[in-house]
Amino acid sequence: MGQKNPRIAVLGTGAQGASIGADLVRAGLDVTYIEQWPAHVEAMRARGIEVRLPDETHVTPVHALHLCEVATLREPFDIVFIVVKAYDTRWVAELIAPYVAEDGLVVGLQNGMTQDAIAAAVGAHRTMGAVIEVASNMFEPGIVNRQTPVSGSWFAVGAYDDSARGREPEVQAVLSHTGRVDISPDIRSSKWMKLVANAGELVPSAILDLPLASAVALPGVHDFMIECGKEAARAALADGSRLMPIFGLSEDAVTDPDRYAADLLGAVLDSFSLPDTKTTVLQDWMKGRHAEYEEVNGLVVSVLAAAGQEAPYNAHTVRLAKEIEAGRMPRSAANVDALLDVVVNG
């Protein structure tokens, strides 16, 4: 793949994808946006993408396509960044597979363990896993509120297996325009570590309908989140992964599963969120959308169940999330007692 001016697609240009893509365009790269929200595509075509950062706002003209227009493409992409919800990964990977160069790369910039679905669609030799830590939100078409500036954004990239090993610097060079990028020698473990943090923060704070910092401040909630993370760390080990540093932490930070789970959540709270940061799950529920609780907390439950272990905190979180999505429970800070009412056997 020629890296002088690679053809790049950002498949899924919500808050994360749109702001990342804008940085790449502003760096002079050839970027195509592919998006399933029609009003958002039309807004970007009319006005560009507006990214509001803590200290500045910029508007960037972009080339945006509706999802249905993928079939009109003729030139293959060298790098595709998939930035859709984890539950949409399989079908969008199949959709884009014919439009990826034979020596191209597909990178899942997502929560959850999505790399297997991507590899199944495009081949392991074209698959890169990734971890992303950027706080942003979008509630109006064409406008992103990115709370984490480039200087504070962090990514890790790593080959799916040995067939793509050594090509990480190609992706690193591109993503370095939008944040710090580390190369992970074991991206599956790195993605599990992100899931450890996500298991505690994403859904519990959304159940309470609160920004992450406000949820953590309620008595008992921080401890509940840490318990979710502890179970997730045990699930990572049961799945054959290992504890390893992410978020720019050093090897010295990697301790036992229980302590490291607390430390990872602390890193998110200290370095990657603001007082009003709302998790992606809460944003989805505010928009009336399905959220990724099965791909995060639900995965912890299923992996530990397969290993003969229980995950009561994550299972409880999933139950409440289902109640909210079914309309049987409102998301509310008044749910705190229900959230903390976990039955732990033994």
Secondary structure, DSSP 8 states (H G I E B T S, - for coil): ---SS-EEEEE--SHHHHHHHHHHHHTT-EEEEEES-HHHHHHHHHH-EEEE-SS-EEEE--EEEEGGGGGG--S-EEEEEE-S-GGGHHHHHHHHGGGEEEEEEEEE-SSSS-HHHHHHHH-GGGEEEEEEE--EEEEETTEEEE-S-GGG-EEEEEESSGGGTT-HHHHHHHHTTTSEEEE-S-HHHHHHHHHHHHHHHHHHHHHTTS-HHHHHHSTTHHHHHHHHHHHHHHHHHHTT------TT--GGG---HHHHHHHHHHHHHHHS--TT---HHHHHHHTT---SHHHHHHHHHHHHHHTT---HHHHHHHHHHHHHHTTSS---GGGHHHHH------
